[in-house]
Amino acid sequence: MAIIEVVFPQFKKDPGVIEAVLKALPVGIKAFKNAGVLRVAQGFLASENGRDVTSESREVLVLEWPTVSAFHDFVGSPAFANYTGLLKPFLDGPPQLNIFETNPASSLFTGGSTLEILLVSPKTAPSDEDLLALSKKVQSSLEKAGGADAVYGSSLNLPLKKIAVLRVFPSETELNSTQSATVRQEVTKSVDGLAEVTQLVSNDLKVLPL
């Protein structure tokens, strides 16, 4: 199992956002390393459900933590406050920190440049049993469609729990292949009527050295 954090900072629509993010990134990398983060990748979202969002400067960070407690310790630390403080002039609200317990996640950090995130959000607040049943549907759909390389799991820290499916591709061409589309279709079909599926794509994902 792995502990994967997916971070979506909420930035203002400011032309200086990307420059500020990249300038502050070394501070974040140092803080992540000191907090015990195992691996980290960073990019900006290019599309949401097929809609072009490149002009919105929506960053995404994917981190692998050794434990859930390490994540919580970091969020309460001065290092986290310092890092977010550097970005505060550009933030439009607190970052969305999503922690998922997933299957092994090494495939997310192999150097592929295109990241797809499918967020499966139940239409009603699920019980633990309901979420487990939904997770099994997602897992079964991935196995059926040949999505063995997918990283998937349920959220641990969100009031309204959700499931994430993450895949990394060498290129956007691979993302748009028939095989990849089949996986998305099977996941969506498996939760039809029970949950909504949001597709987020980053085409410039980079694995960052720690």
GROMACS elastic network, one bead per residue, 0.5 to 0.9 nm:
[ bonds ]
;  ai    aj funct       b0    kb
    1   101     6  0.68318   500
    1   102     6  0.56133   500
    1   104     6  0.51997   500
    1   105     6  0.80115   500
    2    64     6  0.70887   500
    2    65     6  0.75198   500
    2    66     6  0.75674   500
    2    67     6  0.82663   500
    2   100     6  0.81417   500
    2   101     6  0.57612   500
    2   102     6  0.51315   500
    2   103     6  0.58463   500
    2   104     6  0.54107   500
    2   105     6  0.62838   500
    3    63     6  0.83175   500
    3    64     6  0.57101   500
    3    65     6  0.53321   500
    3    66     6  0.66605   500
    3    67     6  0.64033   500
    3    68     6  0.66984   500
    3    99     6  0.68721   500
    3   100     6  0.58376   500
    3   102     6  0.62701   500
    3   103     6  0.86800   500
    3   104     6  0.88486   500
    3   105     6  0.85016   500
    4    62     6  0.69308   500
    4    63     6  0.56909   500
    4    65     6  0.62840   500
    4    98     6  0.81417   500
    4    99     6  0.57305   500
    4   100     6  0.52089   500
    4   101     6  0.63744   500
    4   102     6  0.68962   500
    4   105     6  0.77950   500
    4   153     6  0.88899   500
    5    61     6  0.78012   500
    5    62     6  0.56777   500
    5    63     6  0.50823   500
    5    64     6  0.63424   500
    5    65     6  0.74239   500
    5    71     6  0.84330   500
    5    97     6  0.67574   500
    5    98     6  0.53731   500
    5   100     6  0.62374   500
    5   101     6  0.88736   500
    6    60     6  0.69546   500
    6    61     6  0.57166   500
    6    63     6  0.66233   500
    6    96     6  0.81128   500
    6    97     6  0.62364   500
    6    98     6  0.50980   500
    6    99     6  0.65039   500
    6   100     6  0.80262   500
    7    59     6  0.80590   500
    7    60     6  0.55819   500
    7    62     6  0.64664   500
    7    63     6  0.82512   500
    7    95     6  0.67764   500
    7    96     6  0.56261   500
    7    98     6  0.61266   500
    7    99     6  0.86357   500
    8    58     6  0.72338   500
    8    59     6  0.61178   500
    8    60     6  0.51203   500
    8    61     6  0.68751   500
    8    95     6  0.57574   500
    8    97     6  0.67145   500
    8    98     6  0.82734   500
    9    58     6  0.71484   500
    9    59     6  0.62863   500
    9    60     6  0.71956   500
    9    61     6  0.86414   500
    9    91     6  0.73512   500
    9    92     6  0.85460   500
    9    93     6  0.79765   500
    9    94     6  0.69821   500
    9    96     6  0.59723   500
    9    97     6  0.82414   500
   10    58     6  0.73607   500
   10    59     6  0.83381   500
   10    90     6  0.85437   500
   10    91     6  0.56726   500
   10    92     6  0.53685   500
   10    93     6  0.56322   500
   10    94     6  0.65504   500
   10    95     6  0.55189   500
   10    96     6  0.73725   500
   11    14     6  0.78019   500
   11    17     6  0.72084   500
   11    56     6  0.84297   500
   11    57     6  0.74724   500
   11    58     6  0.70161   500
   11    59     6  0.83721   500
   11    87     6  0.87217   500
   11    88     6  0.89238   500
   11    90     6  0.55822   500
   11    92     6  0.50752   500
   11    93     6  0.73961   500
   11    95     6  0.85468   500
   12    15     6  0.89909   500
   12    17     6  0.76011   500
   12    56     6  0.85240   500
   12    57     6  0.87073   500
   12    89     6  0.87015   500
   12    90     6  0.55253   500
   12    91     6  0.55847   500
   12    92     6  0.50703   500
   12    93     6  0.86686   500
   13    16     6  0.87466   500
   13    17     6  0.75793   500
   13    55     6  0.85417   500
   13    56     6  0.62514   500
   13    57     6  0.73938   500
   13    90     6  0.82618   500
   13    92     6  0.86989   500
   14    17     6  0.55620   500
   14    18     6  0.87092   500
   14    56     6  0.86068   500
   14    57     6  0.84354   500
   14    90     6  0.71671   500
   15    18     6  0.74099   500
   15    19     6  0.83805   500
   15    57     6  0.85674   500
   16    19     6  0.54511   500
   16    20     6  0.61689   500
   16    21     6  0.86961   500
   16    90     6  0.81249   500
   17    20     6  0.51374   500
   17    21     6  0.61015   500
   17    22     6  0.86629   500
   17    57     6  0.68875   500
   17    87     6  0.85869   500
   17    90     6  0.62865   500
   17    91     6  0.88725   500
   18    21     6  0.50685   500
   18    22     6  0.61840   500
   18    23     6  0.84751   500
   18    57     6  0.65555   500
   18    58     6  0.89773   500
   18    59     6  0.84720   500
   19    22     6  0.53414   500
   19    23     6  0.60867   500
   19    24     6  0.86775   500
   20    23     6  0.50669   500
   20    24     6  0.61702   500
   20    25     6  0.85153   500
   20    86     6  0.82012   500
   20    87     6  0.68667   500
   20    90     6  0.79392   500
   21    24     6  0.52844   500
   21    25     6  0.60162   500
   21    59     6  0.84646   500
   21    86     6  0.87437   500
   21    87     6  0.69146   500
   21    90     6  0.89612   500
   22    25     6  0.50447   500
   22    26     6  0.77856   500
   23    26     6  0.70761   500
   23    27     6  0.83973   500
   24    27     6  0.55298   500
   24    28     6  0.65843   500
   24    29     6  0.89702   500
   24    83     6  0.71560   500
   24    84     6  0.89307   500
   24    86     6  0.64894   500
   24    87     6  0.72546   500
   25    29     6  0.61044   500
   25    30     6  0.86555   500
   25    83     6  0.83993   500
   26    30     6  0.62186   500
   26    31     6  0.85676   500
   27    30     6  0.53049   500
   27    31     6  0.62575   500
   27    32     6  0.86571   500
   27    79     6  0.88101   500
   27    82     6  0.85610   500
   27    83     6  0.63768   500
   28    31     6  0.50250   500
   28    32     6  0.60180   500
   28    33     6  0.85534   500
   28    79     6  0.83078   500
   28    80     6  0.79585   500
   28    82     6  0.88752   500
   28    83     6  0.57569   500
   28    84     6  0.85861   500
   29    32     6  0.50649   500
   29    33     6  0.61574   500
   29    34     6  0.86315   500
   29    40     6  0.83565   500
   29   208     6  0.78876   500
   29   209     6  0.79991   500
   29   210     6  0.63828   500
   30    33     6  0.51961   500
   30    34     6  0.62378   500
   30    35     6  0.86094   500
   30   210     6  0.72358   500
   31    34     6  0.51810   500
   31    35     6  0.61195   500
   31    36     6  0.87886   500
   31    37     6  0.88776   500
   31    74     6  0.85125   500
   31    79     6  0.58901   500
   31    80     6  0.71665   500
   31    83     6  0.78225   500
   32    35     6  0.50633   500
   32    36     6  0.64265   500
   32    37     6  0.53251   500
   32    38     6  0.85201   500
   32    39     6  0.89366   500
   32    40     6  0.84247   500
   32    63     6  0.87056   500
   32    74     6  0.81647   500
   32    79     6  0.87570   500
   32    80     6  0.87049   500
   32   210     6  0.79092   500
   33    36     6  0.52834   500
   33    37     6  0.53818   500
   33    38     6  0.74841   500
   33    39     6  0.86626   500
   33   210     6  0.58286   500
   34    37     6  0.75374   500
   35    65     6  0.88664   500
   35    70     6  0.68205   500
   35    71     6  0.78958   500
   35    73     6  0.80356   500
   35    74     6  0.60650   500
   35    79     6  0.87797   500
   36    65     6  0.68451   500
   36    66     6  0.68439   500
   36    70     6  0.70220   500
   36    71     6  0.87123   500
   37    40     6  0.73861   500
   37    63     6  0.67830   500
   37    64     6  0.59471   500
   37    66     6  0.66610   500
   37    70     6  0.82369   500
   37    71     6  0.83910   500
   37   210     6  0.84019   500
   38    63     6  0.74423   500
   38    64     6  0.54332   500
   38    65     6  0.57737   500
   38    66     6  0.66458   500
   38   210     6  0.80833   500
   39    62     6  0.82380   500
   39    63     6  0.57284   500
   39    64     6  0.52517   500
   39    65     6  0.76201   500
   39   106     6  0.89182   500
   39   109     6  0.72081   500
   39   207     6  0.78254   500
   39   208     6  0.76862   500
   39   209     6  0.79233   500
   39   210     6  0.72359   500
   40    61     6  0.71374   500
   40    62     6  0.55962   500
   40    64     6  0.64473   500
   40   109     6  0.74268   500
   40   206     6  0.86104   500
   40   207     6  0.60108   500
   40   208     6  0.58058   500
   40   209     6  0.77163   500
   40   210     6  0.78276   500
   41    60     6  0.84127   500
   41    61     6  0.58580   500
   41    62     6  0.52131   500
   41    63     6  0.65724   500
   41   108     6  0.81357   500
   41   109     6  0.68377   500
   41   111     6  0.88884   500
   41   205     6  0.65094   500
   41   206     6  0.53298   500
   41   208     6  0.55225   500
   41   209     6  0.88225   500
   42    59     6  0.74414   500
   42    60     6  0.58804   500
   42    62     6  0.64276   500
   42    63     6  0.87894   500
   42   204     6  0.80978   500
   42   205     6  0.54594   500
   42   206     6  0.53607   500
   42   207     6  0.65399   500
   42   208     6  0.71608   500
   43    58     6  0.85750   500
   43    59     6  0.58226   500
   43    60     6  0.54179   500
   43    61     6  0.66284   500
   43    62     6  0.88474   500
   43   113     6  0.87937   500
   43   115     6  0.85818   500
   43   202     6  0.61549   500
   43   203     6  0.75072   500
   43   204     6  0.53796   500
   43   206     6  0.62963   500
   44    54     6  0.76010   500
   44    57     6  0.63824   500
   44    58     6  0.53783   500
   44    60     6  0.56308   500
   44    61     6  0.85484   500
   44   201     6  0.84683   500
   44   202     6  0.55786   500
   44   203     6  0.75045   500
   44   204     6  0.66320   500
   44   205     6  0.73450   500
   45    48     6  0.77106   500
   45    52     6  0.88078   500
   45    53     6  0.66650   500
   45    54     6  0.63831   500
   45    56     6  0.83770   500
   45    57     6  0.72601   500
   45    58     6  0.54068   500
   45    59     6  0.61093   500
   45    60     6  0.66980   500
   45   115     6  0.89346   500
   45   200     6  0.67992   500
   45   201     6  0.56007   500
   45   203     6  0.72500   500
   45   204     6  0.82859   500
   46    50     6  0.89297   500
   46    51     6  0.82872   500
   46    52     6  0.59286   500
   46    53     6  0.52536   500
   46    55     6  0.83914   500
   46    56     6  0.88336   500
   46    57     6  0.87080   500
   46    58     6  0.81719   500
   46   200     6  0.77066   500
   46   201     6  0.56513   500
   46   202     6  0.51068   500
   46   203     6  0.63539   500
   46   204     6  0.85183   500
   47    50     6  0.54620   500
   47    51     6  0.51090   500
   47    53     6  0.50213   500
   47    54     6  0.68621   500
   47   199     6  0.79733   500
   47   200     6  0.58373   500
   47   201     6  0.53110   500
   47   202     6  0.71425   500
   47   203     6  0.89947   500
   48    51     6  0.51431   500
   48    52     6  0.67853   500
   48    53     6  0.67791   500
   48   198     6  0.71046   500
   48   199     6  0.56279   500
   48   201     6  0.66130   500
   49    52     6  0.86392   500
   49   197     6  0.88200   500
   49   198     6  0.60794   500
   49   200     6  0.64667   500
   49   201     6  0.84926   500
   50    53     6  0.89864   500
   50   199     6  0.76630   500
   50   200     6  0.82080   500
   50   201     6  0.85916   500
   52    55     6  0.78688   500
   53    56     6  0.54565   500
   53    57     6  0.76403   500
   53    58     6  0.76775   500
   54    57     6  0.61470   500
   54    58     6  0.75510   500
   55    58     6  0.83477   500
   59   202     6  0.88358   500
   60   202     6  0.79601   500
   60   205     6  0.87419   500
   62   108     6  0.83897   500
   64    67     6  0.88912   500
   64   105     6  0.79215   500
   65    68     6  0.69976   500
   65    70     6  0.68888   500
   65    71     6  0.66134   500
   66    69     6  0.85715   500
   66    70     6  0.68412   500
   66    71     6  0.83893   500
   67    70     6  0.53276   500
   67    71     6  0.68780   500
   68    71     6  0.52318   500
   68    72     6  0.64975   500
   68    73     6  0.87487   500
   68    99     6  0.80354   500
   68   101     6  0.88268   500
   68   156     6  0.85899   500
   69    72     6  0.50423   500
   69    73     6  0.60227   500
   69    74     6  0.85372   500
   70    73     6  0.51062   500
   70    74     6  0.62155   500
   70    75     6  0.87529   500
   71    74     6  0.52253   500
   71    75     6  0.63443   500
   71    76     6  0.88724   500
   71    99     6  0.85357   500
   72    75     6  0.51769   500
   72    76     6  0.64604   500
   72    77     6  0.87674   500
   73    76     6  0.53531   500
   73    77     6  0.62827   500
   74    77     6  0.50016   500
   74    78     6  0.81993   500
   74    79     6  0.73608   500
   74    80     6  0.62009   500
   75    78     6  0.84836   500
   75    79     6  0.84192   500
   75    80     6  0.57203   500
   75    81     6  0.78306   500
   76    79     6  0.85522   500
   76    80     6  0.70108   500
   76    81     6  0.78176   500
   77    80     6  0.54500   500
   77    81     6  0.65896   500
   77    82     6  0.87951   500
   78    82     6  0.60077   500
   78    83     6  0.85942   500
   79    82     6  0.50605   500
   79    83     6  0.62108   500
   79    84     6  0.86671   500
   80    83     6  0.51833   500
   80    84     6  0.61744   500
   80    85     6  0.82901   500
   81    84     6  0.53186   500
   81    85     6  0.58055   500
   81    86     6  0.87190   500
   82    86     6  0.64774   500
   83    86     6  0.54320   500
   83    87     6  0.70003   500
   83    88     6  0.88795   500
   84    87     6  0.51728   500
   84    88     6  0.59454   500
   84    91     6  0.87515   500
   84    94     6  0.88696   500
   84    95     6  0.87678   500
   85    89     6  0.79466   500
   86    89     6  0.74764   500
   86    90     6  0.87925   500
   87    90     6  0.55623   500
   87    91     6  0.63186   500
   88    91     6  0.50308   500
   88    92     6  0.82066   500
   88    93     6  0.86861   500
   88    94     6  0.89939   500
   89    92     6  0.84465   500
   91    94     6  0.71940   500
   91    95     6  0.81198   500
   92    95     6  0.87862   500
   93    96     6  0.88975   500
   94    97     6  0.88552   500
   97   157     6  0.82829   500
   97   158     6  0.85864   500
   98   155     6  0.67615   500
   98   156     6  0.78395   500
   98   157     6  0.67015   500
   98   158     6  0.69268   500
   99   154     6  0.82861   500
   99   155     6  0.54979   500
   99   156     6  0.56004   500
   99   157     6  0.59418   500
   99   158     6  0.78739   500
  100   152     6  0.81086   500
  100   153     6  0.56920   500
  100   154     6  0.52598   500
  100   156     6  0.56605   500
  100   157     6  0.79638   500
  100   162     6  0.88900   500
  100   163     6  0.77697   500
  100   164     6  0.74156   500
  101   152     6  0.79751   500
  101   153     6  0.52600   500
  101   154     6  0.58475   500
  101   155     6  0.65323   500
  101   156     6  0.68730   500
  102   105     6  0.71908   500
  102   151     6  0.63671   500
  102   152     6  0.51661   500
  102   154     6  0.70028   500
  102   155     6  0.89400   500
  102   164     6  0.86837   500
  103   150     6  0.87258   500
  103   151     6  0.59872   500
  103   152     6  0.62330   500
  103   153     6  0.68126   500
  104   107     6  0.80488   500
  104   151     6  0.69530   500
  104   152     6  0.88795   500
  105   108     6  0.58180   500
  105   109     6  0.78063   500
  105   149     6  0.89821   500
  105   150     6  0.83407   500
  105   151     6  0.57545   500
  105   152     6  0.85593   500
  106   109     6  0.56507   500
  106   110     6  0.69504   500
  106   151     6  0.87245   500
  107   110     6  0.56052   500
  107   111     6  0.87569   500
  107   112     6  0.88448   500
  107   149     6  0.67646   500
  107   150     6  0.78277   500
  107   151     6  0.76493   500
  107   167     6  0.76631   500
  107   168     6  0.69749   500
  108   111     6  0.78405   500
  108   112     6  0.78337   500
  108   115     6  0.81256   500
  108   150     6  0.86703   500
  108   151     6  0.76480   500
  108   166     6  0.76006   500
  108   167     6  0.66643   500
  108   168     6  0.56697   500
  108   169     6  0.89778   500
  108   207     6  0.87857   500
  109   112     6  0.74239   500
  109   168     6  0.80995   500
  109   206     6  0.84750   500
  109   207     6  0.59961   500
  110   168     6  0.81593   500
  110   207     6  0.76671   500
  111   168     6  0.83895   500
  111   169     6  0.87531   500
  111   170     6  0.76510   500
  111   205     6  0.79918   500
  111   206     6  0.66616   500
  111   207     6  0.59820   500
  112   115     6  0.76362   500
  112   168     6  0.57097   500
  112   169     6  0.51497   500
  112   171     6  0.69548   500
  112   204     6  0.89214   500
  112   205     6  0.71101   500
  112   206     6  0.76861   500
  112   207     6  0.84412   500
  113   168     6  0.71423   500
  113   169     6  0.64169   500
  113   170     6  0.56085   500
  113   171     6  0.59667   500
  113   172     6  0.80608   500
  113   202     6  0.78931   500
  113   203     6  0.58051   500
  113   204     6  0.52748   500
  113   206     6  0.63723   500
  113   207     6  0.87702   500
  114   167     6  0.83328   500
  114   168     6  0.55938   500
  114   169     6  0.50550   500
  114   170     6  0.62883   500
  114   171     6  0.55165   500
  114   172     6  0.59259   500
  114   174     6  0.86727   500
  114   175     6  0.73176   500
  114   201     6  0.70924   500
  114   202     6  0.55830   500
  114   204     6  0.62071   500
  114   205     6  0.58819   500
  115   166     6  0.71669   500
  115   167     6  0.58730   500
  115   169     6  0.64053   500
  115   171     6  0.89817   500
  115   172     6  0.88194   500
  115   175     6  0.83938   500
  115   200     6  0.81069   500
  115   201     6  0.56004   500
  115   202     6  0.51002   500
  115   203     6  0.64722   500
  115   204     6  0.81080   500
  115   205     6  0.64893   500
  116   165     6  0.80340   500
  116   166     6  0.56894   500
  116   167     6  0.52988   500
  116   168     6  0.63402   500
  116   169     6  0.81055   500
  116   175     6  0.77484   500
  116   199     6  0.69205   500
  116   200     6  0.57720   500
  116   202     6  0.66602   500
  116   203     6  0.87610   500
  117   164     6  0.67588   500
  117   165     6  0.57363   500
  117   167     6  0.67253   500
  117   168     6  0.89128   500
  117   198     6  0.78900   500
  117   199     6  0.57362   500
  117   200     6  0.50654   500
  117   201     6  0.63754   500
  117   202     6  0.86557   500
  118   163     6  0.81686   500
  118   164     6  0.56481   500
  118   166     6  0.64059   500
  118   167     6  0.87643   500
  118   184     6  0.80862   500
  118   187     6  0.87953   500
  118   197     6  0.62811   500
  118   198     6  0.55146   500
  118   200     6  0.64515   500
  118   201     6  0.88681   500
  119   162     6  0.69238   500
  119   163     6  0.59377   500
  119   165     6  0.66082   500
  119   166     6  0.87211   500
  119   196     6  0.79561   500
  119   197     6  0.55190   500
  119   198     6  0.50917   500
  119   199     6  0.65861   500
  119   200     6  0.80456   500
  120   138     6  0.89828   500
  120   162     6  0.56366   500
  120   164     6  0.60720   500
  120   165     6  0.79652   500
  120   187     6  0.88903   500
  120   188     6  0.84235   500
  120   191     6  0.81157   500
  120   195     6  0.61005   500
  120   196     6  0.57183   500
  120   198     6  0.66559   500
  121   124     6  0.86012   500
  121   160     6  0.81019   500
  121   161     6  0.72649   500
  121   163     6  0.66701   500
  121   164     6  0.87612   500
  121   194     6  0.85230   500
  121   195     6  0.51458   500
  121   196     6  0.52158   500
  121   197     6  0.63777   500
  121   198     6  0.80653   500
  122   125     6  0.65718   500
  122   126     6  0.67905   500
  122   131     6  0.82720   500
  122   134     6  0.85881   500
  122   160     6  0.81757   500
  122   161     6  0.76466   500
  122   162     6  0.65284   500
  122   163     6  0.86057   500
  122   191     6  0.85862   500
  122   194     6  0.58259   500
  122   196     6  0.63352   500
  122   197     6  0.88268   500
  123   126     6  0.83878   500
  123   193     6  0.80492   500
  123   194     6  0.59316   500
  123   196     6  0.66904   500
  124   160     6  0.85806   500
  124   194     6  0.79493   500
  124   195     6  0.80433   500
  125   159     6  0.87729   500
  125   160     6  0.60419   500
  125   161     6  0.73728   500
  126   129     6  0.76651   500
  126   130     6  0.53320   500
  126   131     6  0.57053   500
  126   160     6  0.78780   500
  126   161     6  0.73266   500
  126   162     6  0.89688   500
  127   130     6  0.50183   500
  127   131     6  0.61756   500
  127   132     6  0.85313   500
  128   131     6  0.51506   500
  128   132     6  0.61288   500
  128   133     6  0.86175   500
  129   132     6  0.50962   500
  129   133     6  0.61963   500
  129   134     6  0.86197   500
  130   133     6  0.50924   500
  130   134     6  0.61608   500
  130   135     6  0.85584   500
  131   135     6  0.60348   500
  131   136     6  0.85773   500
  131   154     6  0.78245   500
  131   161     6  0.78057   500
  131   162     6  0.78949   500
  131   163     6  0.83453   500
  132   136     6  0.62318   500
  132   137     6  0.87121   500
  132   154     6  0.84232   500
  133   136     6  0.51368   500
  133   137     6  0.64007   500
  133   138     6  0.88442   500
  134   137     6  0.50548   500
  134   138     6  0.63683   500
  134   139     6  0.86672   500
  134   163     6  0.84334   500
  134   190     6  0.84567   500
  134   191     6  0.69868   500
  134   194     6  0.82131   500
  134   195     6  0.87238   500
  135   138     6  0.50963   500
  135   139     6  0.61186   500
  135   140     6  0.85141   500
  135   152     6  0.86299   500
  135   153     6  0.72128   500
  135   154     6  0.71794   500
  135   163     6  0.70075   500
  136   140     6  0.59643   500
  136   141     6  0.84641   500
  137   140     6  0.51222   500
  137   141     6  0.61354   500
  137   142     6  0.86743   500
  137   187     6  0.80081   500
  137   190     6  0.58347   500
  137   191     6  0.70077   500
  138   141     6  0.51171   500
  138   142     6  0.62677   500
  138   143     6  0.87205   500
  138   152     6  0.84008   500
  138   163     6  0.85707   500
  138   165     6  0.85541   500
  138   186     6  0.83443   500
  138   187     6  0.56699   500
  138   188     6  0.84965   500
  138   190     6  0.63811   500
  138   191     6  0.73168   500
  139   142     6  0.51857   500
  139   143     6  0.63053   500
  139   144     6  0.86209   500
  139   152     6  0.77737   500
  139   153     6  0.89296   500
  139   187     6  0.83933   500
  140   143     6  0.51482   500
  140   144     6  0.60859   500
  140   145     6  0.86365   500
  140   187     6  0.86845   500
  140   190     6  0.83739   500
  141   144     6  0.50119   500
  141   145     6  0.61049   500
  141   146     6  0.85194   500
  141   147     6  0.82216   500
  141   183     6  0.74924   500
  141   186     6  0.54156   500
  141   187     6  0.54649   500
  141   188     6  0.88038   500
  141   189     6  0.83653   500
  141   190     6  0.63250   500
  142   145     6  0.52383   500
  142   146     6  0.60261   500
  142   148     6  0.66606   500
  142   150     6  0.75465   500
  142   183     6  0.62574   500
  142   184     6  0.86363   500
  142   186     6  0.71451   500
  142   187     6  0.66862   500
  143   146     6  0.53090   500
  143   147     6  0.58589   500
  143   148     6  0.62261   500
  143   183     6  0.89829   500
  144   147     6  0.76388   500
  144   183     6  0.83824   500
  144   186     6  0.79125   500
  145   148     6  0.84628   500
  145   179     6  0.78514   500
  145   180     6  0.87740   500
  145   182     6  0.62832   500
  145   183     6  0.51525   500
  145   184     6  0.87116   500
  145   185     6  0.88239   500
  145   186     6  0.65560   500
  145   187     6  0.86578   500
  146   149     6  0.82401   500
  146   179     6  0.78961   500
  146   180     6  0.89094   500
  146   182     6  0.86004   500
  146   183     6  0.69954   500
  147   150     6  0.55512   500
  147   167     6  0.87733   500
  147   179     6  0.86264   500
  147   180     6  0.79438   500
  147   182     6  0.89951   500
  147   183     6  0.60479   500
  148   151     6  0.84175   500
  149   166     6  0.89789   500
  149   167     6  0.69205   500
  149   168     6  0.85068   500
  150   165     6  0.64208   500
  150   166     6  0.57632   500
  150   167     6  0.50675   500
  150   168     6  0.81124   500
  151   164     6  0.79639   500
  151   165     6  0.56454   500
  151   166     6  0.50739   500
  151   167     6  0.63872   500
  152   163     6  0.71397   500
  152   164     6  0.54439   500
  152   166     6  0.62497   500
  152   167     6  0.88710   500
  153   162     6  0.86289   500
  153   163     6  0.55964   500
  153   164     6  0.57236   500
  153   165     6  0.69508   500
  154   161     6  0.71301   500
  154   162     6  0.58766   500
  154   164     6  0.64995   500
  155   158     6  0.62637   500
  155   160     6  0.87638   500
  155   161     6  0.55836   500
  155   162     6  0.55947   500
  155   163     6  0.61061   500
  155   164     6  0.76644   500
  156   159     6  0.88333   500
  156   161     6  0.73605   500
  156   162     6  0.88681   500
  157   160     6  0.88262   500
  157   161     6  0.77855   500
  158   161     6  0.53546   500
  158   162     6  0.77577   500
  162   195     6  0.89773   500
  165   187     6  0.89717   500
  167   175     6  0.88970   500
  168   171     6  0.86428   500
  168   175     6  0.82931   500
  168   205     6  0.87544   500
  169   172     6  0.71120   500
  169   173     6  0.85581   500
  169   174     6  0.60564   500
  169   175     6  0.61066   500
  170   173     6  0.82312   500
  170   174     6  0.66690   500
  170   175     6  0.82757   500
  171   174     6  0.54314   500
  171   175     6  0.66606   500
  171   176     6  0.89881   500
  171   203     6  0.75300   500
  172   176     6  0.63155   500
  172   177     6  0.87457   500
  172   203     6  0.66368   500
  173   176     6  0.52033   500
  173   177     6  0.63341   500
  174   177     6  0.50868   500
  174   178     6  0.86658   500
  174   179     6  0.86177   500
  174   180     6  0.72420   500
  175   178     6  0.86729   500
  175   179     6  0.86528   500
  175   180     6  0.58078   500
  175   181     6  0.76561   500
  176   179     6  0.82538   500
  176   180     6  0.63217   500
  176   181     6  0.64701   500
  177   180     6  0.52914   500
  177   181     6  0.62578   500
  177   182     6  0.86650   500
  178   181     6  0.50992   500
  178   182     6  0.61504   500
  178   183     6  0.88277   500
  179   182     6  0.51074   500
  179   183     6  0.65483   500
  179   184     6  0.89828   500
  180   183     6  0.52521   500
  180   184     6  0.65617   500
  180   185     6  0.87740   500
  181   184     6  0.51510   500
  181   185     6  0.61434   500
  181   186     6  0.86239   500
  182   185     6  0.50631   500
  182   186     6  0.61149   500
  182   187     6  0.86285   500
  183   186     6  0.52008   500
  183   187     6  0.62451   500
  183   188     6  0.86451   500
  184   187     6  0.52515   500
  184   188     6  0.61799   500
  184   189     6  0.85418   500
  184   199     6  0.88023   500
  185   188     6  0.51582   500
  185   189     6  0.59992   500
  185   190     6  0.85079   500
  186   189     6  0.50471   500
  186   190     6  0.60013   500
  186   191     6  0.88604   500
  187   190     6  0.52003   500
  187   191     6  0.67496   500
  187   192     6  0.87930   500
  187   197     6  0.84527   500
  188   191     6  0.56394   500
  188   192     6  0.61517   500
  188   195     6  0.85380   500
  188   196     6  0.79238   500
  188   197     6  0.63511   500
  189   192     6  0.50737   500
  189   193     6  0.88527   500
  190   194     6  0.88716   500
  191   194     6  0.53084   500
  191   195     6  0.55928   500
  191   196     6  0.76710   500
  191   197     6  0.83488   500
  192   195     6  0.63336   500
  192   196     6  0.75972   500
  192   197     6  0.89996   500
  193   196     6  0.79266   500
  202   205     6  0.62136   500
